[in-house]
Amino acid sequence: MTERPNTQKDRIEKRRAYEAKNPFSRMDSAHHASRQQGLHILQQSAGLTTVEWRVLWDLHEAGPMTIRDLAQIQRSDPSLISRALPAMERKGFVRMTRGEHDGRQVVVEMDTAGHAAHAAASPAMKRRREALRRTFSEQELSTLVGLLTRFEDALREPVDDILEPKVTQ
C-alpha cells in the first residue's frame, strides 16, 4: 500500500512529480513554450504570427502550392491556414489564384510584402534553430523527432479501439 502524504504541500509535490513524467501534459507544456517563444521572436523581428511565418517559410522553400499542400507540410488543419490567408493577402504577403487544372483548388504564392516579411524574420528564426542545435546534438534531435512521430501515431489510434480494446485470442 502506498503511503499517503500527510500535508497539502506533500500532496501537491507528489502530484507535481507525477505530472513531470506524464507525456501528455509535458507535450502540452513543450508545445506552449515553443509557440510562445516563436511568437515573441516573430513579433519582435517582423510583426508576424506563427501561421503567417509558417506559410511564408514554406512558400519560400517550396514555391507556390495549394492550401492542402501547406497543411500537409505543417501537419495542420487546412481550415486554420484558409482562415489566415485572406488577411495575408490583404497585407500583400501572398497571392491566391484558382488552380490551373482544378478550379476548386486555391494556389498560394508569396507576394512582394511576403518576401520582405520572410527576409525580416528569417535571421531570428535561424538563430532560434541554431540555439536548439546548441542544446541537442543532431542524433538527439533525430531521436526526438522519431519519438514524436511514434507519439503522434499512438494518438491517432481510433478512440473506439482505446475505449473498447480488441480481445486477442
VOBA-1610 file (N, C-alpha, C; in pm, whole numbers, padded with zeros to 5 digits, always signed):
BEGIN
Met+00083-00118+00000Met+00000+00000+00000Met+00088+00125+00000Thr+00052+00222-00085Thr+00134+00342-00092Thr+00104+00431+00028Glu+00209+00499+00071Glu+00195+00587+00187Glu+00126+00716+00144Arg+00030+00759+00221Arg-00045+00880+00188Arg+00027+01002+00247Pro+00056+01100+00160Pro+00120+01221+00214Pro+00027+01288+00316Asn+00085+01345+00420Asn+00002+01397+00526Asn-00016+01548+00525Thr+00044+01619+00432Thr+00021+01763+00424Thr-00018+01801+00282Gln-00083+01917+00269Gln-00120+01964+00135Gln+00005+01984+00050Lys+00109+02038+00111Lys+00234+02061+00038Lys+00289+01928-00015Asp+00286+01824+00064Asp+00332+01691+00022Asp+00247+01637-00093Arg+00114+01653-00080Arg+00025+01603-00185Arg+00049+01677-00316Ile+00066+01807-00308Ile+00091+01887-00428Ile+00225+01848-00491Glu+00326+01831-00409Glu+00457+01792-00463Glu+00452+01653-00527Lys+00378+01561-00466Lys+00363+01428-00524Lys+00294+01438-00660Arg+00189+01520-00667Arg+00118+01538-00795Arg+00207+01603-00898Arg+00284+01703-00859Arg+00376+01771-00950Arg+00480+01672-01005Ala+00532+01586-00919Ala+00630+01487-00962Ala+00568+01388-01062Tyr+00443+01349-01037Tyr+00374+01259-01129Tyr+00358+01326-01265Glu+00309+01450-01266Glu+00284+01520-01392Glu+00413+01550-01467Ala+00524+01561-01398Ala+00653+01584-01464Ala+00691+01465-01553Lys+00633+01349-01525Lys+00661+01228-01603Lys+00548+01193-01699Asn+00442+01274-01704Asn+00325+01246-01787Asn+00349+01304-01927Pro+00365+01218-02029Pro+00395+01271-02163Pro+00286+01360-02220Phe+00161+01338-02182Phe+00053+01422-02233Phe+00067+01566-02183Ser+00086+01582-02053Ser+00099+01718-02001Ser+00232+01781-02041Arg+00337+01702-02050Arg+00467+01756-02091Arg+00462+01802-02236Met+00392+01729-02322Met+00380+01768-02463Met+00305+01901-02473Asp+00196+01915-02397Asp+00123+02042-02395Asp+00214+02156-02350Ser+00289+02132-02245Ser+00378+02235-02192Ser+00487+02272-02293Ala+00548+02172-02355Ala+00653+02198-02455Ala+00595+02271-02576His+00476+02230-02620His+00411+02295-02733His+00384+02442-02701His+00331+02468-02583His+00301+02605-02543His+00430+02689-02537Ala+00534+02635-02477Ala+00660+02709-02467Ala+00718+02738-02606Ser+00710+02640-02695Ser+00760+02659-02831Ser+00682+02767-02903Arg+00549+02761-02894Arg+00465+02861-02962Arg+00490+03000-02906Gln+00501+03012-02774Gln+00524+03144-02713Gln+00659+03201-02755Gln+00763+03119-02748Gln+00895+03166-02787Gln+00896+03209-02933Gly+00843+03123-03019Gly+00840+03154-03162Gly+00761+03280-03191Leu+00644+03294-03127Leu+00561+03411-03149Leu+00632+03539-03107His+00698+03537-02992His+00771+03656-02947His+00883+03691-03045Ile+00955+03593-03092Ile+01062+03619-03189Ile+01003+03677-03317Leu+00895+03618-03366Leu+00833+03664-03490Leu+00775+03805-03476Gln+00712+03832-03362Gln+00654+03965-03340Gln+00764+04071-03334Gln+00873+04042-03264Gln+00980+04140-03249Gln+01060+04159-03378Ser+01078+04053-03454Ser+01162+04063-03573Ser+01087+04110-03697Ala+00957+04075-03708Ala+00887+04106-03833Ala+00738+04134-03816Gly+00686+04131-03693Gly+00544+04156-03673Gly+00455+04047-03729Leu+00505+03924-03736Leu+00429+03813-03795Leu+00367+03725-03687Thr+00261+03655-03724Thr+00207+03549-03640Thr+00278+03419-03679Thr+00258+03318-03598Thr+00318+03187-03627Thr+00265+03131-03758Val+00134+03141-03780Val+00076+03088-03904Val+00131+03163-04025Glu+00139+03295-04015Glu+00195+03373-04126Glu+00337+03330-04156Trp+00419+03314-04052Trp+00558+03271-04073Trp+00565+03134-04140Arg+00486+03039-04089Arg+00491+02904-04145Arg+00453+02904-04292Val+00350+02979-04328Val+00308+02987-04469Val+00420+03049-04552Leu+00474+03162-04506Leu+00580+03230-04582Leu+00705+03143-04594Trp+00742+03077-04487Trp+00862+02993-04489Trp+00844+02877-04587Asp+00728+02812-04582Asp+00703+02700-04673Asp+00700+02747-04819Leu+00637+02862-04844Leu+00633+02914-04981Leu+00773+02955-05028His+00853+03009-04938His+00990+03045-04973His+01071+02921-05010Glu+01054+02817-04931Glu+01132+02694-04951Glu+01084+02610-05069Ala+00953+02605-05093Ala+00899+02512-05193Ala+00826+02579-05309Gly+00803+02710-05300Gly+00732+02778-05407Gly+00582+02765-05393Pro+00508+02813-05494Pro+00361+02812-05488Pro+00307+02671-05463Met+00199+02666-05384Met+00136+02537-05354Met-00007+02560-05309Thr-00081+02452-05300Thr-00220+02458-05257Thr-00229+02468-05105Ile-00346+02506-05058Ile-00371+02511-04914Ile-00353+02371-04855Arg-00399+02272-04926Arg-00384+02133-04879Arg-00236+02096-04864Asp-00153+02136-04963Asp-00009+02110-04954Asp+00051+02177-04831Leu+00014+02303-04808Leu+00064+02375-04691Leu+00025+02302-04563Ala-00100+02261-04553Ala-00149+02192-04434Ala-00075+02061-04412Gln-00050+01987-04520Gln+00021+01860-04505Gln+00164+01882-04458Ile+00231+01980-04516Ile+00368+02009-04474Ile+00373+02048-04327Gln+00277+02131-04286Gln+00275+02183-04149Gln+00209+02089-04048Arg+00154+01978-04097Arg+00082+01885-04010Arg-00027+01963-03937Ser-00103+02038-04015Ser-00202+02131-03961Ser-00337+02107-04026Asp-00435+02174-03973Asp-00571+02170-04026Asp-00580+02270-04141Pro-00624+02227-04260Pro-00635+02321-04372Pro-00721+02443-04341Ser-00822+02428-04255Ser-00909+02541-04223Ser-00834+02651-04147Leu-00736+02613-04067Leu-00653+02712-03995Leu-00579+02800-04096Ile-00522+02737-04196Ile-00448+02811-04299Ile-00546+02891-04385Ser-00657+02832-04422Ser-00757+02901-04503Ser-00807+03028-04436Arg-00824+03023-04306Arg-00872+03141-04233Arg-00767+03250-04228Ala-00640+03215-04228Ala-00532+03314-04220Ala-00501+03379-04355Leu-00528+03310-04463Leu-00485+03358-04595Leu-00550+03488-04643Pro-00679+03511-04621Pro-00734+03639-04668Pro-00664+03761-04607Ala-00635+03756-04477Ala-00562+03867-04414Ala-00420+03877-04468Met-00359+03764-04495Met-00223+03764-04552Met-00224+03825-04692Glu-00332+03797-04765Glu-00343+03854-04900Glu-00364+04006-04891Arg-00447+04051-04796Arg-00468+04196-04779Arg-00338+04267-04740Lys-00252+04200-04665Lys-00124+04259-04624Lys-00021+04255-04737Gly-00054+04186-04847Gly+00039+04175-04958Gly+00143+04065-04940Phe+00120+03976-04844Phe+00214+03866-04819Phe+00201+03756-04924Val+00078+03729-04966Val+00054+03619-05060Val-00045+03663-05168Arg-00044+03586-05277Arg-00146+03595-05382Arg-00212+03459-05389Met-00343+03460-05411Met-00415+03334-05424Met-00485+03332-05559Thr-00467+03222-05629Thr-00533+03204-05759Thr-00595+03065-05763Arg-00689+03048-05852Arg-00750+02916-05872Arg-00651+02826-05945Gly-00657+02698-05910Gly-00567+02601-05973Gly-00590+02592-06123Glu-00483+02576-06197Glu-00490+02568-06344Glu-00566+02444-06390His-00541+02331-06325His-00602+02205-06366His-00729+02173-06288Asp-00741+02231-06169Asp-00859+02207-06085Asp-00900+02340-06024Gly-01005+02399-06077Gly-01050+02530-06032Gly-01100+02535-05890Arg-01120+02417-05830Arg-01163+02414-05689Arg-01046+02440-05595Gln-00927+02414-05642Gln-00809+02433-05558Gln-00762+02578-05563Val-00710+02624-05450Val-00651+02757-05442Val-00500+02740-05433Val-00429+02805-05524Val-00283+02801-05523Val-00235+02930-05456Val-00146+02914-05361Val-00094+03026-05284Val+00052+03048-05324Glu+00086+03175-05348Glu+00226+03208-05376Glu+00264+03334-05301Met+00392+03347-05272Met+00439+03462-05196Met+00437+03586-05284Asp+00394+03698-05225Asp+00390+03827-05293Asp+00502+03916-05237Thr+00512+04036-05285Thr+00623+04127-05252Thr+00640+04148-05102Ala+00534+04185-05033Ala+00544+04209-04889Ala+00577+04080-04814Gly+00535+03967-04867Gly+00569+03838-04807Gly+00718+03809-04815His+00778+03843-04928His+00924+03825-04941His+00995+03912-04838Ala+00949+04037-04822Ala+01012+04128-04726Ala+00993+04079-04582Ala+00872+04031-04549Ala+00846+03981-04414Ala+00929+03856-04385His+00938+03769-04484His+01019+03648-04468His+01165+03686-04444Ala+01215+03780-04523Ala+01355+03824-04507Ala+01378+03887-04370Ala+01280+03958-04318Ala+01294+04021-04186Ala+01296+03918-04073Ala+01215+03814-04084Ala+01203+03714-03977Ala+01308+03604-03985Ser+01357+03576-04104Ser+01447+03461-04125Ser+01570+03459-04036Pro+01645+03569-04023Pro+01766+03562-03940Pro+01735+03525-03794Ala+01629+03581-03738Ala+01594+03549-03599Ala+01549+03404-03586Met+01471+03357-03681Met+01424+03218-03674Met+01540+03120-03697Lys+01635+03160-03778Lys+01754+03077-03797Lys+01833+03070-03666Arg+01846+03181-03596Arg+01916+03181-03466Arg+01841+03092-03366Arg+01709+03089-03374Arg+01631+03002-03286Arg+01664+02855-03313Arg+01671+02817-03440Arg+01705+02678-03473Arg+01849+02647-03431Glu+01938+02743-03448Glu+02078+02723-03406Glu+02088+02706-03254Ala+02009+02781-03180Ala+02009+02768-03033Ala+01965+02627-02993Leu+01867+02573-03062Leu+01824+02437-03034Leu+01936+02338-03062Arg+02009+02362-03169Arg+02120+02272-03206Arg+02239+02285-03109Arg+02246+02393-03036Arg+02349+02403-02931Arg+02308+02323-02808Thr+02178+02300-02792Thr+02126+02225-02678Thr+02123+02076-02706Phe+02092+02039-02830Phe+02078+01899-02869Phe+02169+01868-02985Ser+02229+01750-02984Ser+02307+01704-03099Ser+02212+01666-03212Glu+02267+01650-03333Glu+02184+01607-03446Glu+02122+01470-03416Gln+02198+01382-03353Gln+02146+01250-03317Gln+02030+01262-03219Glu+02043+01349-03119Glu+01936+01367-03022Glu+01811+01426-03088Leu+01831+01521-03178Leu+01716+01579-03249Leu+01648+01474-03335Ser+01727+01390-03399Ser+01670+01282-03480Ser+01591+01185-03394Thr+01645+01151-03278Thr+01574+01062-03185Thr+01446+01127-03137Leu+01452+01255-03103Leu+01332+01327-03058Leu+01224+01326-03165Val+01260+01355-03288Val+01161+01355-03396Val+01102+01215-03414Gly+01186+01113-03406Gly+01136+00976-03416Gly+01038+00943-03304Leu+01068+00986-03184Leu+00978+00962-03071Leu+00848+01041-03087Leu+00858+01164-03136Leu+00737+01243-03160Leu+00649+01177-03265Thr+00710+01120-03368Thr+00634+01051-03471Thr+00559+00933-03411Arg+00625+00856-03329Arg+00559+00742-03264Arg+00448+00790-03171Phe+00472+00899-03099Phe+00372+00955-03009Phe+00249+00999-03088Glu+00271+01070-03199Glu+00159+01111-03285Glu+00082+00991-03337Asp+00154+00889-03382Asp+00089+00768-03432Asp+00002+00704-03324Ala+00053+00700-03202Ala-00024+00641-03092Ala-00150+00723-03065Leu-00140+00856-03080Leu-00255+00943-03055Leu-00357+00938-03168Arg-00319+00883-03281Arg-00412+00868-03393Arg-00483+00733-03391Glu-00455+00653-03290Glu-00526+00526-03277Glu-00674+00556-03261Pro-00760+00481-03328Pro-00904+00508-03317Pro-00951+00505-03171Val-01030+00604-03136Val-01080+00616-02999Val-01157+00491-02958Asp-01235+00434-03050Asp-01311+00313-03017Asp-01219+00199-02976Asp-01098+00192-03038Asp-01004+00086-03001Asp-00948+00106-02862Ile-00944+00231-02817Ile-00894+00260-02683Ile-01004+00234-02580Leu-01126+00278-02612Leu-01236+00263-02517Leu-01282+00119-02505Glu-01275+00045-02615Glu-01315-00096-02614Glu-01205-00177-02681Pro-01101-00210-02603Pro-00988-00284-02661Pro-01032-00415-02725Lys-00967-00444-02840Lys-00997-00569-02908Lys-00937-00686-02829Val-01014-00793-02819Val-00969-00911-02749Val-00892-00998-02846Thr-00769-01032-02807Thr-00688-01121-02891Thr-00690-01260-02829Gln-00694-01360-02918Gln-00701-01497-02868Gln-00576-01572-02900
//
